[in-house]
Amino acid sequence: MEQFLNEEFAAVKSKNSSAEALARWRKLCFFVKNKKRRFRNTANLPKRAEAKDMLKKNKEKLRVALLVSTAALHFIDGVAAPSSPIVYNVPEDVRAAGFDIDADELASIVEGHDIKKLKWHNGVNGIAAKLFSSITDVISLGVGIGTEGWPDGSFEGLGILISIFIVVLVTAVSDYRQSLQFRDLDKEKKKIFVQVTRNGRRQKVSMYDLVVGDLVNLSIGDVVPADGIFISGYSLLINESSLTGESEPVSVGRDKPFLLSGTKVQDGSGKMLVTTVGMRTGWGKLLATLTEGGEDETPLQVKLNGVATIIGKIGLAFAVVTFIVLTLRMVVEKVISHQSWSGADAIRILNFLATAVTIIVVAIPEGLPLAVTLSLAFAMKKMMNEKALVRHLSACETMGSATCICSDKTGTLTTNRMVVVKVWITNNVKKIGSVKEGESLRSEICGSVLKLLLQCIFQNTGGEVVISEEGKLEILGTPTESALLGFGLSLGGNFATERSESRIIKVEPFNSVRKRMTVVVMLPDGKFRAYCKGASENILKMCNKGLDGSGSVVPLDEIASSDLKNIINGFAAESLRTLCLAYIDLEDNFDPERQTIPTNGYTFICIVGIKDPVRPGVKEAVELCRTAGITVRMVTGDNINTAKAIAAECGILTDDGLAIEGPDFREKSLEEMKTLIPKIQVMARSSPLDKHTLVRQLRTTLGEVVAVTGDGSNDAPALHEADIGLAMGIAGTEVAKESADVVILDDNFATIVNVAKWGRSVYINIQKFVQFQLTVNVVALVLNFVSACITGTAPLTSVQLLWVNLIMDTLGALALATEPPNDDLMKRLPVGRTGSFISNSMWRNIIGLSVYQLIVLAVLEMEGVRLLQLHGSDAESILDTVIFNTFVFCQVFNEISCRDIEKINVLHGTFNNWIFIGVMSFTVVIQVIMVEFLGDLASTVPLSWKLWLVSVLIGFFSIPVAAVVKCIPVSPKQPTDYRGYKALPGGPDESVN
């Protein structure tokens, strides 16, 4: 079976499966009881293909429209004849509402890139005035995507109908709960918050609460949340490929001020005025024409569909053979006894057919693939409560197989609450831990140096210092920016004053390639100066001058540079993140539009050491990963000494581990990388390309299952390449989140470990359910087939088999597929890529329990009347009821024994899972009702307490039998160690625990 599954179903991957692979397994699973239910949570390939074609056509239409519009505007601008005047009348209802411009006019300006109309409305300021003049109260526009004669002859048929109704009802409730969970998670996925200025205050609001007239702050990695017009900004590059299909980024500025919803900020920063929201935007109109194709099914879903198909075919073969045997037996009896044919014989043949159909119904384990969805939905909901938002279903199960986690440092392993605690300036190292120490430093620095330092901090920043509603100073921006601004304020600086003294001319925002941020300002005397800050080594290389204690500029020779490097390394050894600040006075004829900002000749100002403490619990989480056979690697852009100090504090860097810098790593050959990568525990000063290369080599060359964290736009390739992409919910950009499979909402490494634990729980839970259902399948199939062939009748009626089917499918999945994770899961070795799903231990348990149940039920069938000392005309009815009752209780206790595949103590933690207890209780209660009160409908008779005790005891003995079976040694299908990690004890020898 395992070989068949690997050959026929292995083409479906956890990510980015081809349409051909997805279509192929559907063709293999042609024998299905209920296609709509079986394929309910799988991708709708025809709809997806239609949507893809429609999206392509709409993109082309939009692209052509933009090109034609642009060409037309160029033509109009070029002709000498005066253009016709623009006529616009404000609709009466719009004017009555207090506005001087309506939504359609705004949409036509932005979507059509109509510069002339924009100028006619007096540009951005004119449109803002027409909007703001009428906005006295902010009204949030929620934009969401939001639905034998009567009555004896009727007993069997009525019983079947009631059974079917119960099965459908329970299944529908289960499916509905799943759909609600997916709907809630879908809502969470769509929660995108943006920074806006509203009522004069900068605040964070949901993208769906934007209103026309809001001022939106855009930075690298953001998704443009609405159509709008550029107000201000620097070096703003917009990627419009999602809308137009054009891969070349578009530069947006005062000449080209239009921004379209759904596009992405590739570089730079800026502010825009929102003009159109919701379905009026170009992106909204595009989405309105599309139909959702659904999410790709997971490899586990596909494998279990394959298992269900194989068993279904076996069941079909058994059913056909059963029908043929019963029919031939009746024909032979007729021929031997020379009896004539009658209408009763036709009814017997129909009963044979009903028995065969019932065998098929029981044999096809529809619950297998659906259990995966149930378990994944349950895990996704619980993971959401533990601050992990699963964007792709397959990530749950894939994370359970993870063998390696490549983690960022800042914000993931550390708290991301940064503060400047140490500074080197004018040959002095000072601690900054209190207000007094800040005042002391201020008094020791000469006025000119202090002025340069404050100007560099407050001018060269992406953050802001604002006054909150309570009248207090509030710092807005990234943790690093906030730390520097806080440092500037502690020195007595005033953000507004320093910003007003100079005018910003040009900005080069920080990105992971440059590793610096530079700003050009015009000084009060009309001269130009550039302020720069960034990675210490990079800034130091750009400097050839420094400042002495008196503020004079002095040359920066090799000895001074070496001293500064030692200072940087000393800060880094104390786990401090180091940044350097510098400036350069530019030539008077510097042209910011045409000339680039210089990258050398700078004057060194200072080194700041920023403390970012390690998160509580990270060291324990890393140790837990090591116990579980998961290798944790730190990949960061920080200084290697800082990275090593933090990695050692977290327990990532060990004595035999290797720390390497990105530039050194990328120079290695593929053969050298193959030898080097297993030893790497820290990669510092890495670029996004280095991270992508590391992930690709781990996956392809070493066969690892890799989870990768990322927060920036440039991390998107690595997140996409990894088996599981983990984006940061707080520090992560929208581009990173879109490329990720899981969003870590609290940016905490311990949450990542919880995701791995839940992933393992999903995998193990599905294995438990598979073991349980295959056992029931084997017993029900063989019992009905053998009994029908020997006695001419099936011991279990159609109603009883439908009840058994409900126990197997929906109730079994609810009980076993929703087990919460336990700490023992992290004592197991990772499954990896080559792990076998149906293990030898599972086959051992299935065969052992099936043999026990078949022997017991066969003895009851053959010798039950004698052994139970049954007398009277209803002895056979009582025996059939006992067999049915015993069979059900065997499954109830088998379900308990399936709670752990290896351990004997299966009762440990039972009372922590109320779903399991509820399902068991419900099953027993319904069984009692069927036997004692639904005799005619369920084809049962009431039993004495002694016969009830016999049924329950036989079922109960499934647990000790399972314990004995688990002691039988089997050869594992996967190695007992993984890359040097040994599995912790977890077998029958730990049964006491």
NORMO-V296174 format. One record per residue. RES is the residue in three letters. PHI is phi in whole degrees, 0 to 359 (none if undefined). NEAR is the number of other C-alpha atoms within 10 Angstrom. Layout:
# NORMO-V296174
RES;PHI;NEAR, RES;PHI;NEAR
This chain:
# NORMO-V296174
MET;none;10, GLU;298;13, GLN;296;10, PHE;298;13, LEU;296;18, ASN;292;13, GLU;286;10, GLU;263;16, PHE;240;23, ALA;285;16, ALA;292;18, VAL;279;25, LYS;261;20, SER;290;20, LYS;218;20, ASN;58;11, SER;288;15, SER;285;12, ALA;297;14, GLU;295;11, ALA;294;15, LEU;291;21, ALA;285;15, ARG;294;14, TRP;290;19, ARG;295;15, LYS;294;9, LEU;290;14, CYS;265;18, PHE;279;10, PHE;266;16, VAL;226;18, LYS;291;14, ASN;225;10, LYS;297;12, LYS;298;9, ARG;283;15, ARG;300;17, PHE;256;17, ARG;295;14, ASN;257;19, THR;240;18, ALA;294;18, ASN;272;17, LEU;297;17, PRO;299;11, LYS;296;15, ARG;296;18, ALA;296;14, GLU;298;15, ALA;297;18, LYS;295;15, ASP;296;13, MET;294;16, LEU;298;21, LYS;297;15, LYS;295;13, ASN;294;20, LYS;299;19, GLU;297;16, LYS;298;13, LEU;294;19, ARG;297;18, VAL;297;13, ALA;299;15, LEU;294;16, LEU;295;14, VAL;297;13, SER;299;16, THR;297;16, ALA;298;12, ALA;297;13, LEU;295;15, HIS;300;11, PHE;296;10, ILE;296;14, ASP;295;13, GLY;274;9, VAL;283;9, ALA;277;7, ALA;294;8, PRO;293;8, SER;280;9, SER;291;6, PRO;294;7, ILE;276;9, VAL;244;7, TYR;219;11, ASN;247;9, VAL;290;13, PRO;304;12, GLU;299;11, ASP;294;10, VAL;291;13, ARG;296;14, ALA;296;10, ALA;282;10, GLY;99;16, PHE;256;20, ASP;253;19, ILE;205;18, ASP;257;17, ALA;295;14, ASP;297;11, GLU;295;14, LEU;299;22, ALA;297;19, SER;292;15, ILE;293;19, VAL;285;23, GLU;295;22, GLY;270;18, HIS;51;22, ASP;271;18, ILE;295;18, LYS;298;15, LYS;297;19, LEU;298;19, LYS;294;13, TRP;298;14, HIS;273;18, ASN;67;13, GLY;68;17, VAL;298;19, ASN;295;14, GLY;295;14, ILE;294;22, ALA;299;19, ALA;295;16, LYS;291;18, LEU;272;19, PHE;289;17, SER;299;12, SER;252;13, ILE;265;16, THR;256;9, ASP;236;7, VAL;278;12, ILE;253;11, SER;283;11, LEU;267;13, GLY;285;14, VAL;247;15, GLY;222;12, ILE;246;9, GLY;299;5, THR;none;1, GLU;none;7, GLY;107;6, TRP;276;7, PRO;258;8, ASP;301;10, GLY;290;10, SER;265;14, PHE;298;18, GLU;294;17, GLY;297;13, LEU;295;16, GLY;299;20, ILE;297;21, LEU;298;14, ILE;296;15, SER;298;21, ILE;298;16, PHE;299;12, ILE;296;15, VAL;300;19, VAL;296;14, LEU;297;12, VAL;297;15, THR;297;17, ALA;297;14, VAL;298;12, SER;298;16, ASP;296;18, TYR;295;12, ARG;297;15, GLN;299;20, SER;297;15, LEU;295;12, GLN;297;17, PHE;295;18, ARG;293;12, ASP;298;13, LEU;293;18, ASP;296;14, LYS;297;13, GLU;296;14, LYS;300;15, LYS;274;13, LYS;281;11, ILE;242;14, PHE;255;16, VAL;231;21, GLN;272;18, VAL;232;24, THR;254;18, ARG;223;17, ASN;56;14, GLY;80;8, ARG;239;12, ARG;276;18, GLN;209;15, LYS;258;15, VAL;228;16, SER;292;16, MET;303;23, TYR;277;21, ASP;255;16, LEU;295;26, VAL;233;21, VAL;299;23, GLY;106;22, ASP;294;21, LEU;258;25, VAL;257;26, ASN;270;21, LEU;245;23, SER;218;24, ILE;304;24, GLY;94;24, ASP;284;24, VAL;264;24, VAL;295;23, PRO;276;27, ALA;201;30, ASP;286;29, GLY;194;31, ILE;236;29, PHE;297;22, ILE;253;18, SER;204;16, GLY;155;19, TYR;221;20, SER;51;17, LEU;280;25, LEU;248;21, ILE;245;24, ASN;268;21, GLU;259;22, SER;298;17, SER;294;15, LEU;255;22, THR;249;21, GLY;87;16, GLU;278;14, SER;280;10, GLU;286;11, PRO;293;16, VAL;253;17, SER;278;16, VAL;247;21, GLY;201;19, ARG;291;13, ASP;283;9, LYS;236;14, PRO;268;21, PHE;268;22, LEU;240;27, LEU;249;23, SER;299;23, GLY;92;21, THR;277;21, LYS;236;27, VAL;279;25, GLN;271;23, ASP;202;24, GLY;83;22, SER;209;22, GLY;180;21, LYS;236;21, MET;226;25, LEU;266;26, VAL;287;24, THR;245;28, THR;216;28, VAL;231;26, GLY;68;23, MET;284;16, ARG;279;19, THR;288;23, GLY;299;22, TRP;293;20, GLY;296;16, LYS;295;13, LEU;294;17, LEU;294;15, ALA;295;10, THR;269;11, LEU;260;17, THR;245;15, GLU;290;12, GLY;270;17, GLY;86;14, GLU;265;16, ASP;301;23, GLU;288;22, THR;272;25, PRO;303;20, LEU;293;24, GLN;301;21, VAL;294;25, LYS;299;23, LEU;289;24, ASN;296;27, GLY;295;25, VAL;299;23, ALA;299;23, THR;294;20, ILE;300;20, ILE;294;19, GLY;299;23, LYS;294;16, ILE;297;15, GLY;299;26, LEU;298;20, ALA;297;14, PHE;299;21, ALA;296;26, VAL;296;15, VAL;295;15, THR;301;25, PHE;298;23, ILE;294;16, VAL;297;18, LEU;297;24, THR;293;18, LEU;298;12, ARG;300;15, MET;294;16, VAL;296;15, VAL;298;12, GLU;300;12, LYS;295;14, VAL;293;11, ILE;295;9, SER;272;9, HIS;54;9, GLN;272;10, SER;274;8, TRP;276;10, SER;218;8, GLY;297;7, ALA;297;9, ASP;294;15, ALA;297;11, ILE;295;11, ARG;298;14, ILE;297;15, LEU;297;13, ASN;295;15, PHE;299;23, LEU;295;19, ALA;298;16, THR;298;25, ALA;296;26, VAL;296;18, THR;297;23, ILE;300;28, ILE;296;23, VAL;302;20, VAL;286;25, ALA;289;27, ILE;280;25, PRO;276;29, GLU;300;26, GLY;291;26, LEU;299;29, PRO;295;25, LEU;288;23, ALA;296;27, VAL;298;25, THR;299;27, LEU;298;25, SER;295;26, LEU;294;29, ALA;297;24, PHE;297;22, ALA;296;26, MET;300;27, LYS;295;19, LYS;292;15, MET;294;21, MET;298;19, ASN;292;10, GLU;257;16, LYS;71;19, ALA;229;26, LEU;262;25, VAL;275;27, ARG;268;22, HIS;236;18, LEU;304;21, SER;295;25, ALA;297;27, CYS;301;31, GLU;284;28, THR;295;28, MET;297;31, GLY;292;24, SER;259;27, ALA;299;26, THR;246;27, CYS;208;24, ILE;237;28, CYS;260;25, SER;249;21, ASP;291;21, LYS;264;26, THR;293;25, GLY;86;24, THR;256;25, LEU;273;26, THR;248;22, THR;283;19, ASN;65;22, ARG;251;18, MET;265;24, VAL;210;25, VAL;286;24, VAL;244;19, LYS;208;18, VAL;215;22, TRP;249;19, ILE;207;21, THR;48;20, ASN;67;14, ASN;232;12, VAL;255;15, LYS;232;16, LYS;273;15, ILE;236;21, GLY;241;12, SER;208;11, VAL;297;14, LYS;298;12, GLU;294;16, GLY;293;19, GLU;295;14, SER;296;14, LEU;298;21, ARG;299;16, SER;287;12, GLU;271;12, ILE;267;17, CYS;293;15, GLY;301;13, SER;291;11, VAL;292;20, LEU;299;22, LYS;297;14, LEU;299;16, LEU;298;22, LEU;294;23, GLN;298;23, CYS;295;23, ILE;289;24, PHE;277;24, GLN;277;26, ASN;265;25, THR;210;24, GLY;259;17, GLY;261;18, GLU;216;18, VAL;244;18, VAL;237;16, ILE;259;13, SER;285;12, GLU;298;9, GLU;277;7, GLY;86;8, LYS;261;9, LEU;290;12, GLU;229;14, ILE;263;18, LEU;246;16, GLY;144;14, THR;292;16, PRO;304;20, THR;294;21, GLU;298;21, SER;297;23, ALA;297;20, LEU;292;22, LEU;296;27, GLY;297;19, PHE;297;22, GLY;297;22, LEU;293;19, SER;293;19, LEU;273;21, GLY;89;14, GLY;285;21, ASN;239;16, PHE;301;19, ALA;296;13, THR;295;11, GLU;296;16, ARG;292;16, SER;284;11, GLU;285;14, SER;228;19, ARG;248;15, ILE;286;19, ILE;255;16, LYS;209;19, VAL;226;24, GLU;249;21, PRO;295;22, PHE;293;18, ASN;217;16, SER;285;15, VAL;273;12, ARG;288;14, LYS;57;18, ARG;202;20, MET;233;19, THR;229;26, VAL;225;22, VAL;255;25, VAL;238;26, MET;262;17, LEU;284;13, PRO;305;11, ASP;273;7, GLY;91;11, LYS;275;14, PHE;251;23, ARG;218;21, ALA;248;24, TYR;251;26, CYS;224;27, LYS;215;25, GLY;165;20, ALA;302;20, SER;305;24, GLU;298;16, ASN;294;16, ILE;293;22, LEU;299;24, LYS;294;13, MET;278;18, CYS;257;22, ASN;232;18, LYS;220;22, GLY;217;24, LEU;240;19, ASP;266;16, GLY;299;14, SER;270;12, GLY;92;17, SER;282;11, VAL;278;14, VAL;233;13, PRO;297;14, LEU;251;18, ASP;276;13, GLU;296;10, ILE;294;9, ALA;295;15, SER;297;17, SER;295;12, ASP;297;13, LEU;296;20, LYS;299;15, ASN;295;12, ILE;297;17, ILE;299;25, ASN;295;19, GLY;296;16, PHE;299;24, ALA;295;24, ALA;295;18, GLU;269;14, SER;67;25, LEU;265;29, ARG;275;26, THR;255;26, LEU;228;25, CYS;245;23, LEU;242;27, ALA;208;26, TYR;212;26, ILE;212;21, ASP;275;15, LEU;271;19, GLU;292;10, ASP;295;10, ASN;266;8, PHE;297;14, ASP;251;13, PRO;295;14, GLU;285;8, ARG;252;7, GLN;265;8, THR;273;11, ILE;286;19, PRO;301;12, THR;242;14, ASN;207;13, GLY;84;16, TYR;278;24, THR;255;25, PHE;285;26, ILE;258;27, CYS;197;23, ILE;243;24, VAL;247;27, GLY;253;25, ILE;254;23, LYS;270;24, ASP;228;24, PRO;298;18, VAL;293;22, ARG;296;18, PRO;298;15, GLY;90;13, VAL;292;22, LYS;299;20, GLU;294;13, ALA;294;19, VAL;295;22, GLU;296;17, LEU;297;17, CYS;296;22, ARG;297;20, THR;300;18, ALA;277;25, GLY;80;25, ILE;258;27, THR;276;22, VAL;255;23, ARG;239;24, MET;264;23, VAL;236;32, THR;219;24, GLY;266;21, ASP;283;24, ASN;305;26, ILE;295;22, ASN;290;21, THR;298;23, ALA;298;29, LYS;294;26, ALA;295;17, ILE;293;27, ALA;297;24, ALA;293;16, GLU;295;14, CYS;278;21, GLY;89;17, ILE;279;21, LEU;274;22, THR;251;12, ASP;297;6, ASP;264;8, GLY;273;13, LEU;238;16, ALA;248;21, ILE;221;19, GLU;265;20, GLY;305;22, PRO;302;14, ASP;291;13, PHE;297;20, ARG;289;17, GLU;275;10, LYS;286;12, SER;282;9, LEU;298;12, GLU;294;8, GLU;294;11, MET;298;19, LYS;300;15, THR;281;11, LEU;278;14, ILE;303;15, PRO;302;14, LYS;269;13, ILE;290;21, GLN;241;22, VAL;222;28, MET;237;30, ALA;254;24, ARG;48;21, SER;270;24, SER;262;23, PRO;304;22, LEU;293;16, ASP;298;20, LYS;297;23, HIS;297;21, THR;296;18, LEU;300;20, VAL;296;26, ARG;297;19, GLN;293;17, LEU;299;21, ARG;284;18, THR;276;10, THR;277;12, LEU;260;13, GLY;70;14, GLU;283;23, VAL;261;25, VAL;251;26, ALA;252;28, VAL;230;27, THR;261;32, GLY;198;33, ASP;228;28, GLY;263;22, SER;299;25, ASN;286;22, ASP;279;27, ALA;305;25, PRO;301;20, ALA;293;27, LEU;297;28, HIS;288;20, GLU;288;21, ALA;292;26, ASP;293;28, ILE;226;28, GLY;267;29, LEU;244;33, ALA;264;32, MET;273;26, GLY;283;22, ILE;268;15, ALA;272;20, GLY;284;24, THR;279;23, GLU;295;25, VAL;296;22, ALA;296;30, LYS;295;27, GLU;294;19, SER;273;22, ALA;269;32, ASP;264;26, VAL;224;28, VAL;253;29, ILE;274;29, LEU;291;18, ASP;253;18, ASP;57;28, ASN;254;24, PHE;297;25, ALA;299;23, THR;293;20, ILE;297;26, VAL;295;20, ASN;297;19, VAL;297;28, ALA;297;29, LYS;295;24, TRP;294;25, GLY;297;27, ARG;295;25, SER;298;26, VAL;301;31, TYR;299;23, ILE;294;23, ASN;299;27, ILE;293;28, GLN;299;24, LYS;300;24, PHE;293;26, VAL;298;29, GLN;301;26, PHE;297;27, GLN;290;28, LEU;295;23, THR;298;26, VAL;298;28, ASN;300;23, VAL;299;21, VAL;295;25, ALA;298;23, LEU;292;20, VAL;295;16, LEU;300;20, ASN;293;24, PHE;293;25, VAL;295;17, SER;296;18, ALA;296;20, CYS;288;17, ILE;275;13, THR;263;12, GLY;89;17, THR;223;17, ALA;267;22, PRO;292;23, LEU;252;23, THR;282;21, SER;299;24, VAL;298;22, GLN;296;25, LEU;293;22, LEU;295;20, TRP;296;23, VAL;299;21, ASN;297;26, LEU;294;23, ILE;299;25, MET;293;27, ASP;278;23, THR;292;25, LEU;293;26, GLY;297;28, ALA;295;31, LEU;299;22, ALA;287;23, LEU;262;28, ALA;276;29, THR;244;24, GLU;293;25, PRO;289;18, PRO;288;18, ASN;232;13, ASP;296;9, ASP;296;12, LEU;299;19, MET;273;25, LYS;262;19, ARG;274;20, LEU;280;24, PRO;294;26, VAL;290;21, GLY;70;20, ARG;277;14, THR;256;10, GLY;295;13, SER;271;15, PHE;288;19, ILE;269;16, SER;280;18, ASN;298;16, SER;297;19, MET;294;23, TRP;299;14, ARG;300;19, ASN;294;25, ILE;298;23, ILE;294;16, GLY;299;19, LEU;290;25, SER;295;22, VAL;298;15, TYR;302;18, GLN;295;26, LEU;294;17, ILE;297;14, VAL;298;18, LEU;290;23, ALA;293;16, VAL;298;13, LEU;297;19, GLU;293;19, MET;274;12, GLU;237;13, GLY;298;21, VAL;299;15, ARG;288;10, LEU;295;10, LEU;269;15, GLN;54;9, LEU;270;14, HIS;225;11, GLY;98;7, SER;288;8, ASP;261;10, ALA;300;15, GLU;295;15, SER;296;14, ILE;296;22, LEU;297;23, ASP;301;21, THR;293;25, VAL;298;26, ILE;299;22, PHE;298;24, ASN;297;24, THR;296;26, PHE;301;24, VAL;296;23, PHE;290;22, CYS;299;27, GLN;287;25, VAL;298;23, PHE;284;20, ASN;295;26, GLU;298;28, ILE;292;22, SER;291;27, CYS;279;25, ARG;296;28, ASP;216;19, ILE;285;23, GLU;250;23, LYS;280;22, ILE;280;25, ASN;282;18, VAL;269;18, LEU;271;11, HIS;297;14, GLY;80;12, THR;299;14, PHE;282;10, ASN;272;11, ASN;246;14, TRP;288;13, ILE;295;17, PHE;299;24, ILE;298;15, GLY;297;13, VAL;294;20, MET;299;19, SER;296;13, PHE;299;13, THR;299;19, VAL;295;14, VAL;298;11, ILE;296;12, GLN;296;19, VAL;298;16, ILE;297;13, MET;296;21, VAL;285;21, GLU;271;15, PHE;237;14, LEU;245;17, GLY;306;16, ASP;292;16, LEU;289;22, ALA;262;25, SER;58;21, THR;233;23, VAL;230;20, PRO;300;19, LEU;250;17, SER;285;11, TRP;297;9, LYS;293;10, LEU;290;18, TRP;298;15, LEU;296;13, VAL;299;16, SER;298;21, VAL;292;19, LEU;294;15, ILE;298;19, GLY;296;22, PHE;299;20, PHE;293;16, SER;298;25, ILE;290;22, PRO;297;12, VAL;298;16, ALA;299;24, ALA;296;21, VAL;294;14, VAL;299;19, LYS;295;21, CYS;279;14, ILE;286;12, PRO;289;10, VAL;228;13, SER;280;9, PRO;290;11, LYS;275;14, GLN;233;16, PRO;297;13, THR;277;13, ASP;225;14, TYR;226;17, ARG;49;11, GLY;93;8, TYR;270;17, LYS;259;16, ALA;292;18, LEU;287;15, PRO;304;11, GLY;201;15, GLY;261;15, PRO;301;18, ASP;292;12, GLU;257;12, SER;299;14, VAL;295;9, ASN;280;10
